Amino acid sequence: MPITILDYVKSVVGDKPLYTAEDCLTSGVDIIGGCQICGATIGCYNAYPATTGYWRCAGCIGQDGFATVADFTAHPSMANCPSCGNANIISETRITTSEHAEEYALECGDCGEVWQP
Protein backbone atom coordinates (compact mmCIF):
# COMPACT_ATOMS: atom_id res chain seq x y z
CA MET A 1 0.00 0.00 0.00
CA PRO A 2 1.40 3.44 -0.87
CA ILE A 3 2.02 6.15 1.72
CA THR A 4 -0.49 8.89 2.45
CA ILE A 5 0.13 12.59 2.87
CA LEU A 6 -0.39 12.02 6.60
CA ASP A 7 2.49 9.51 6.59
CA TYR A 8 4.66 12.30 5.17
CA VAL A 9 3.41 14.80 7.79
CA LYS A 10 4.24 12.29 10.55
CA SER A 11 7.77 12.00 9.19
CA VAL A 12 8.21 15.78 9.43
CA VAL A 13 6.55 16.62 12.77
CA GLY A 14 7.12 13.31 14.59
CA ASP A 15 4.85 10.84 16.32
CA LYS A 16 1.86 12.51 18.03
CA PRO A 17 -1.53 11.33 19.26
CA LEU A 18 -3.29 13.93 17.07
CA TYR A 19 -2.28 15.80 13.91
CA THR A 20 -3.63 19.27 13.17
CA ALA A 21 -3.95 21.54 10.17
CA GLU A 22 -0.93 23.40 11.54
CA ASP A 23 1.11 20.18 11.38
CA CYS A 24 0.20 19.84 7.71
CA LEU A 25 1.02 23.46 6.93
CA THR A 26 4.32 23.19 8.82
CA SER A 27 5.11 20.20 6.62
CA GLY A 28 4.32 22.20 3.48
CA VAL A 29 1.09 20.38 2.54
CA ASP A 30 -2.61 21.15 2.74
CA ILE A 31 -4.95 19.26 5.06
CA ILE A 32 -7.57 18.78 2.35
CA GLY A 33 -7.46 18.56 -1.42
CA GLY A 34 -8.89 16.84 -4.44
CA CYS A 35 -8.04 13.72 -6.40
CA GLN A 36 -6.22 14.46 -9.65
CA ILE A 37 -8.23 11.81 -11.52
CA CYS A 38 -11.80 11.76 -10.17
CA GLY A 39 -11.92 15.07 -8.28
CA ALA A 40 -13.05 13.48 -4.99
CA THR A 41 -12.44 15.56 -1.87
CA ILE A 42 -9.66 13.91 0.14
CA GLY A 43 -7.91 14.74 3.40
CA CYS A 44 -4.29 14.18 4.32
CA TYR A 45 -5.21 10.83 5.91
CA ASN A 46 -6.64 9.37 2.67
CA ALA A 47 -4.70 11.34 0.06
CA TYR A 48 -1.89 9.54 -1.71
CA PRO A 49 0.94 11.54 -3.31
CA ALA A 50 1.33 10.44 -6.93
CA THR A 51 4.43 10.46 -9.09
CA THR A 52 2.70 13.17 -11.16
CA GLY A 53 3.08 15.63 -8.27
CA TYR A 54 -0.63 15.63 -7.41
CA TRP A 55 -2.79 13.86 -4.86
CA ARG A 56 -4.99 10.88 -5.67
CA CYS A 57 -7.61 8.92 -3.75
CA ALA A 58 -7.25 5.21 -2.92
CA GLY A 59 -9.31 4.23 -5.96
CA CYS A 60 -7.18 6.25 -8.41
CA ILE A 61 -3.60 5.94 -7.08
CA GLY A 62 -2.94 2.63 -8.86
CA GLN A 63 0.80 2.07 -9.30
CA ASP A 64 1.60 5.81 -9.22
CA GLY A 65 2.13 6.07 -5.44
CA PHE A 66 5.21 5.82 -3.25
CA ALA A 67 6.11 2.83 -1.06
CA THR A 68 8.02 4.95 1.48
CA VAL A 69 8.33 8.55 2.59
CA ALA A 70 11.98 8.46 1.47
CA ASP A 71 10.88 7.49 -2.05
CA PHE A 72 8.39 10.36 -2.03
CA THR A 73 10.82 13.05 -0.85
CA ALA A 74 13.55 11.88 -3.24
CA HIS A 75 11.26 11.90 -6.28
CA PRO A 76 11.47 14.84 -8.73
CA SER A 77 7.70 15.33 -8.36
CA MET A 78 8.42 16.86 -4.96
CA ALA A 79 7.63 20.34 -6.16
CA ASN A 80 10.02 23.25 -6.00
CA CYS A 81 8.78 26.63 -7.12
CA PRO A 82 10.35 27.44 -10.51
CA SER A 83 10.49 31.12 -9.52
CA CYS A 84 11.89 31.19 -5.96
CA GLY A 85 12.93 27.54 -5.40
CA ASN A 86 10.67 27.12 -2.34
CA ALA A 87 9.56 23.56 -1.62
CA ASN A 88 7.80 24.11 1.70
CA ILE A 89 4.53 25.88 0.92
CA ILE A 90 3.32 24.46 -2.39
CA SER A 91 -0.42 23.88 -2.79
CA GLU A 92 -2.75 22.69 -5.51
CA THR A 93 -4.99 25.19 -7.23
CA ARG A 94 -7.29 25.19 -10.23
CA ILE A 95 -6.67 27.35 -13.26
CA THR A 96 -8.77 28.10 -16.30
CA THR A 97 -6.98 27.34 -19.57
CA SER A 98 -7.35 29.22 -22.81
CA GLU A 99 -9.99 26.66 -23.82
CA HIS A 100 -12.00 27.65 -20.68
CA ALA A 101 -11.41 24.23 -19.14
CA GLU A 102 -10.29 23.89 -15.53
CA GLU A 103 -7.03 22.12 -14.78
CA TYR A 104 -4.92 21.60 -11.69
CA ALA A 105 -1.77 23.59 -11.13
CA LEU A 106 0.66 24.21 -8.28
CA GLU A 107 0.99 27.52 -6.42
CA CYS A 108 3.88 28.78 -4.29
CA GLY A 109 2.82 30.16 -0.91
CA ASP A 110 5.90 32.39 -0.75
CA CYS A 111 5.98 34.21 -4.08
CA GLY A 112 2.57 33.39 -5.60
CA GLU A 113 3.95 31.69 -8.75
CA VAL A 114 1.46 29.30 -10.40
CA TRP A 115 2.65 26.53 -12.72
CA GLN A 116 1.79 23.11 -14.10
CA PRO A 117 4.38 20.39 -13.58
C-alpha positions as CSV (number, residue, x, y, z in Angstrom):
1,M,0.0,0.0,0.0
2,P,1.4,3.4,-0.9
3,I,2.0,6.1,1.7
4,T,-0.5,8.9,2.4
5,I,0.1,12.6,2.9
6,L,-0.4,12.0,6.6
7,D,2.5,9.5,6.6
8,Y,4.7,12.3,5.2
9,V,3.4,14.8,7.8
10,K,4.2,12.3,10.6
11,S,7.8,12.0,9.2
12,V,8.2,15.8,9.4
13,V,6.5,16.6,12.8
14,G,7.1,13.3,14.6
15,D,4.8,10.8,16.3
16,K,1.9,12.5,18.0
17,P,-1.5,11.3,19.3
18,L,-3.3,13.9,17.1
19,Y,-2.3,15.8,13.9
20,T,-3.6,19.3,13.2
21,A,-3.9,21.5,10.2
22,E,-0.9,23.4,11.5
23,D,1.1,20.2,11.4
24,C,0.2,19.8,7.7
25,L,1.0,23.5,6.9
26,T,4.3,23.2,8.8
27,S,5.1,20.2,6.6
28,G,4.3,22.2,3.5
29,V,1.1,20.4,2.5
30,D,-2.6,21.2,2.7
31,I,-4.9,19.3,5.1
32,I,-7.6,18.8,2.3
33,G,-7.5,18.6,-1.4
34,G,-8.9,16.8,-4.4
35,C,-8.0,13.7,-6.4
36,Q,-6.2,14.5,-9.6
37,I,-8.2,11.8,-11.5
38,C,-11.8,11.8,-10.2
39,G,-11.9,15.1,-8.3
40,A,-13.0,13.5,-5.0
41,T,-12.4,15.6,-1.9
42,I,-9.7,13.9,0.1
43,G,-7.9,14.7,3.4
44,C,-4.3,14.2,4.3
45,Y,-5.2,10.8,5.9
46,N,-6.6,9.4,2.7
47,A,-4.7,11.3,0.1
48,Y,-1.9,9.5,-1.7
49,P,0.9,11.5,-3.3
50,A,1.3,10.4,-6.9
51,T,4.4,10.5,-9.1
52,T,2.7,13.2,-11.2
53,G,3.1,15.6,-8.3
54,Y,-0.6,15.6,-7.4
55,W,-2.8,13.9,-4.9
56,R,-5.0,10.9,-5.7
57,C,-7.6,8.9,-3.8
58,A,-7.3,5.2,-2.9
59,G,-9.3,4.2,-6.0
60,C,-7.2,6.2,-8.4
61,I,-3.6,5.9,-7.1
62,G,-2.9,2.6,-8.9
63,Q,0.8,2.1,-9.3
64,D,1.6,5.8,-9.2
65,G,2.1,6.1,-5.4
66,F,5.2,5.8,-3.2
67,A,6.1,2.8,-1.1
68,T,8.0,4.9,1.5
69,V,8.3,8.6,2.6
70,A,12.0,8.5,1.5
71,D,10.9,7.5,-2.1
72,F,8.4,10.4,-2.0
73,T,10.8,13.1,-0.8
74,A,13.5,11.9,-3.2
75,H,11.3,11.9,-6.3
76,P,11.5,14.8,-8.7
77,S,7.7,15.3,-8.4
78,M,8.4,16.9,-5.0
79,A,7.6,20.3,-6.2
80,N,10.0,23.3,-6.0
81,C,8.8,26.6,-7.1
82,P,10.3,27.4,-10.5
83,S,10.5,31.1,-9.5
84,C,11.9,31.2,-6.0
85,G,12.9,27.5,-5.4
86,N,10.7,27.1,-2.3
87,A,9.6,23.6,-1.6
88,N,7.8,24.1,1.7
89,I,4.5,25.9,0.9
90,I,3.3,24.5,-2.4
91,S,-0.4,23.9,-2.8
92,E,-2.7,22.7,-5.5
93,T,-5.0,25.2,-7.2
94,R,-7.3,25.2,-10.2
95,I,-6.7,27.4,-13.3
96,T,-8.8,28.1,-16.3
97,T,-7.0,27.3,-19.6
98,S,-7.4,29.2,-22.8
99,E,-10.0,26.7,-23.8
100,H,-12.0,27.6,-20.7
101,A,-11.4,24.2,-19.1
102,E,-10.3,23.9,-15.5
103,E,-7.0,22.1,-14.8
104,Y,-4.9,21.6,-11.7
105,A,-1.8,23.6,-11.1
106,L,0.7,24.2,-8.3
107,E,1.0,27.5,-6.4
108,C,3.9,28.8,-4.3
109,G,2.8,30.2,-0.9
110,D,5.9,32.4,-0.8
111,C,6.0,34.2,-4.1
112,G,2.6,33.4,-5.6
113,E,4.0,31.7,-8.7
114,V,1.5,29.3,-10.4
115,W,2.6,26.5,-12.7
116,Q,1.8,23.1,-14.1
117,P,4.4,20.4,-13.6
